[in-house]
Amino acid sequence: MHKNVTLLEVDQPRQLEDLMALPEVRAACVRRLTPCSLVLDHNRLPQLLAALKKHEYLPRIMDRRET
Amino acid sequence: MLSSRFLSTYSTGSLKTMARRRGLVGAAAADKKRLISFLGPRLFSRKANRHLVQSLPGRQKQLLAALKARGGEADTLALAASVEGEAMEIARDIQDLVEMGLLLYPREGCAYKYRLGECGRVWMDQTTADAVDSLQATGVRPKLLASPPPVTRRGGLGLLLADLFLFLHHVENRAFRPPGPGEPQIGEWLDLSRSLLVPDGMDEATPLESSGRPYLLYLLLEERGLLKVRERRLVPAAAAAQFLHRDTSYQARQLFDSWQRLTGWNEFERIQEIAPRPLPGGGRETHQPSPGRVVRARRRVLATLRKFDPGPWYASSSLRREIKSTHPGFLVGRNGHGTALGTTYCGIGERGRHETCHALDLLSDWDRVEGRFIARILMEPLNWLGVVELGFEGPPRRGESRVDAFRITREGAFLLGLSDAFPDDKTGGSRLRVLPDFSILLLSRSPDTGLLHDLSRFSTFTGGDHVLRFTLSRSSVQAGFQQGWTRTRMIRRLEEATGEALPQNIAANFLEWERSFNRFRICHKVVLLEDPDGALAKRNGTAAAHIRQQLGEPISPSTWEIDIKRLPLLASDLERNGIAIQCFDYSARAGHAVELGPGLEITQHPRGEDWLTTSILSRVAVPDEEHAGRWKLSRSRVRAAFKDGLSALDLIQSLEERSPFPAPGIRLAIEAWAGRFQPTSVARLPLFTCEDRTLLSLILRTPALATYLGEQVAADTFVITPSGVQAFRQALRSHGLRAVSRKTLRTRPVKLARDVQRPAAEKSGQMLPFRWSRATGAVSVAGEVKAQEKLRFLLARAIETRRKIRLQYYEDHPRRAVRHQVSPLILDESTLSAFCHNARSQRTYRLARMIVVELLPERP
C-alpha cells in the first residue's frame, strides 16, 4: 500500500506525452501508472510547478483525490 | 495694597518711566512713594486699561491677545514669535507695553531687577485681560480668496488607494525586501515608484519628493498590518484583501488615523530648504524636533485646520498666522526664559548655495521653519490623502516648500470631522470596459480597490496612468482557478462592474480555459494499493471476492486507488484474510532504505522497495542480475538522469538521505560524470593538478586515492612519487575518473635552458624542487646541489614547462622587496627575462637579487 502518493493525471494520453517532453516532468516522474497518469516525486513538485507555469501549463491542484 | 507691594519691586527709574507714560506730570521729580500711589489705581484699573488698550496700534493689540491666549503669562521670546513683523519692531512694541504697565514682570521669584523691557517673561493683569476681551484672540479673520488660484493641485484619495493596491500588487509579484538599515534598495524603490500612478505636480518632483510617496504608502500599510515579511521579502498580509474590499470611507479613515500616528514619517526632515547645522561650541541641545514632537505638531495643524470651512479657497498665510498667534512653539519649543538656546535655531539652518548653511533667527524666521513645516504637511500627506486641494500663484520650484492657498475638500471635511457624510463616488459599472481583444480598461484614476484586487486575481495588470489596463489570458484565468475562483464567479464579477454582458468570445474562452484546466490535475495524498504478485487475484472465495468488490475497478492491471475513508475497513478485511500488507508512506522521511558502497555498489533493503527509492536507484544504477537487491552505479544511467534535468547534487542528496552513511566514492563518481570534472593532469614532473576544488576535496577524502598524493606545492597541486604514477592512474580509473596528461608539459626545452645542468635529484628519481629561497639557501626538498644551481634549475623548469613563477625580488629604487608573478622566457648567466603580469610588460631580473622563487601550477 502506498500512502500520500502525488499523482499527475490528464484526460488524453497525448497530453501526457507532451508533458513528458519537459525535462522537469521527466525528473519528477517516479512511475507511470497508466497512459494518463503518473506518480510524481513530491520533493520535486516546486520545480515542476515552476516549469509548468513557465510553459503555461496550469494544472488543477487538489489536496485529496476526489473519488 | 497688593499692588503697592508689587510695584515696590520695580526700581524707581522704571516707575518714573511708567508714570510718565501714564500721564503723571513731573514724574521725573517724584519720589518712589508718590509714584506707587499714582500708578497703583491706574495700572490695575479696568476702565483705564480698556481705554488704553483700545488706543493701541494693531500689533500691540495682537501681542496682548496672544498673551491672553497663552493664559496671561509667557516668555517674551515666545510672545514675540506669535506675531508677524521685524524682530526689532516687535521688541520695541513689547517694550512699549511694558513701559505702559500693560505687561508686567513676574510677581515671584524675581531675584534681581531688570531694566524696563528686558525681562525674559511677562504677565498681564486681569483688568488688562478683560480689556483684551473685545479683541479677537487671533486678531485677524482667515483670508478668503476672491477667485481660485491660477495653479491648483488635487491629490485625491482615490489615487492614493489605487496606489495602495498597486504597491501590494507589486510586492506580491516581485521580490521586494523590507527597508532597513542594511543594504540600500535604490533599484527596488525606483522600480516600485515606476509602477505607481503619478499625482499632479509630481512630474517635476525632486528624487526626495518622488520617493516620499511610496515610502509613506509603505509606512501606512505597515502601520495597518497589511504587509508582512516572509523569507526576507515583503508580501501582502491576509488582511490586505479584506482591507481593499472595505468601503472607501473606512479605508480613508484608517489611513488618515495611521498617518497621524506615524513616527517613521517626518515632515520636518522633508523640508529641503532646511539643513542640519553644526551646534555652536559643541553643544548638545538642538531645535531639531523629535519624531514625537512632529506627531504632536501634526495634530496641532489639524486642530487649526478644523477652524476653516470646507469648500472655499483660503490663503495659506491665514493658517500659518492662526497657528503662529496661538501656538507659535508647536514645533520648535521656546520654553524656559527664551534665551537658554540663544536667539537662533540650534542644529538647523537655511540651506544655501555651495553646501553652505545659514543661521535662522528664532524671532523673525518662524515662517521659514514652522511655516515650511505647515506647507510640507499640506503639500504631501494632506494633499495625497485628499484632505486639501492646493493652490499656487505660480508653479512651485523643484523642492520648494510653499503653498499659497488651500481649500478643504469634501473628503477632508469628513476626515477632519467637519462633516458626517463621505462623498462616495466609487467607480460605477460604466467606468469598466471589457473589450473583445481580452483587455480590461478601468477608466478612472480613483477606482474601487476591491474591484482592482479581484481583477488582479484572474487577469494581468499591464500598467496605465489615467486608464488602468488588465489583460485576460489563459494563464491568468487558470491562475485564478488555482486560487479558488470559478468561471461563473469571474464572469459575474466582470458583468457587475461593467453593467453589461461580456463579449461572446471572452465568455466562450472562459469555458474553454476552465475545461482545459480541469483536464490536467495534480492530486495530493492519494492512497494506492498495489498487488504486484497477483496475490489478491489468485485468491478464491467469497471473502476475496468481497474485497475485490470493495476495491472496484483497478486504475492499472495491478493497482487500485483507495478511498481514504474506507481504508481502515479494507485494511482489516485484508488482514482477516491473511493478506499481509507492506505500507509505504511517502510523506514520511526516507529512512535507511539503501546502503551505499563498497565502491560503486548499492544495496537496497526491503524497507526501501518503495516506488520513489526504486525510481532513484533505477536512474543511477543497474540491478545486479545475480544478487537480488544489489545495484551498481552506472555511468550511462547517471548521464541519462542529467539529461532529464537532474543535477549531480539532486542524485547524491536523494541517495545519501536514504543511506545511514555517506559514500565519498559514489559521490565522487557522480560528480565526475556530471562534467564538473576539470582536466586532471599527471605531469612528467610528476605533478597532479585538479582545478575543481569540490572534486579535489572528494579525492582527498577517498583513502584509495589520497594515499598516492605527496607534498602539496600549490592550492590544487600535489607531488606524486614517480613510481606511483601508473598506480594512481589506475586508481582514478577505478573511480570513474580519467587523468589527462597534458602534452604541453612534454615540449622541448627552450634553447637557453638546454644547457642547464639537471640536479642529481631528478636523475635519481627523488622529488623535484618547486620553491627556492635565498634565506635558507636551499630548496624545500632536500638536495645536495648548490643554491645557485637549484635556482637556475627551477627557472629553467619553469621555462620548460611554461609555468608561471611567483618571484620575491629586491629592487634598488626604491630599496624594497617586491612580489611579482612572472612568466620566464629566457635565462642567461646572471639574468632572467620574463613577462611580468603585474606590470604587464617584459622585464629583466637579476638572479642575484631574487629572494624567493616559487613555481606555480598555472600557465600564462
Interface residues (C-beta under 8 A of the other chain):
Chain A: M1 H2 K3 N4 V5 T6 L7 L8 E9 V10 D11 Q12 Q15 P23 E24 R26 A27 C29 V30 R31 L33 T34 S37 V39 L40 D41 H42 L45 K53 E56 Y57 L58 P59 R60 I61 M62 D63 R64 R65 T67
Chain B: R474 S475 Q478 A479 F481 Q482 F517 N518 R519 F520 R521 I522 C523 H524 K525 V526 V527 L528 L529 E530 I555 S556 T559 E561 I562 D563 I564 A571 I581 Q582 C583 F584 D585 Y586 S587 D610 W611 L612 S615 A641 K643 D644 G645 L646 D650
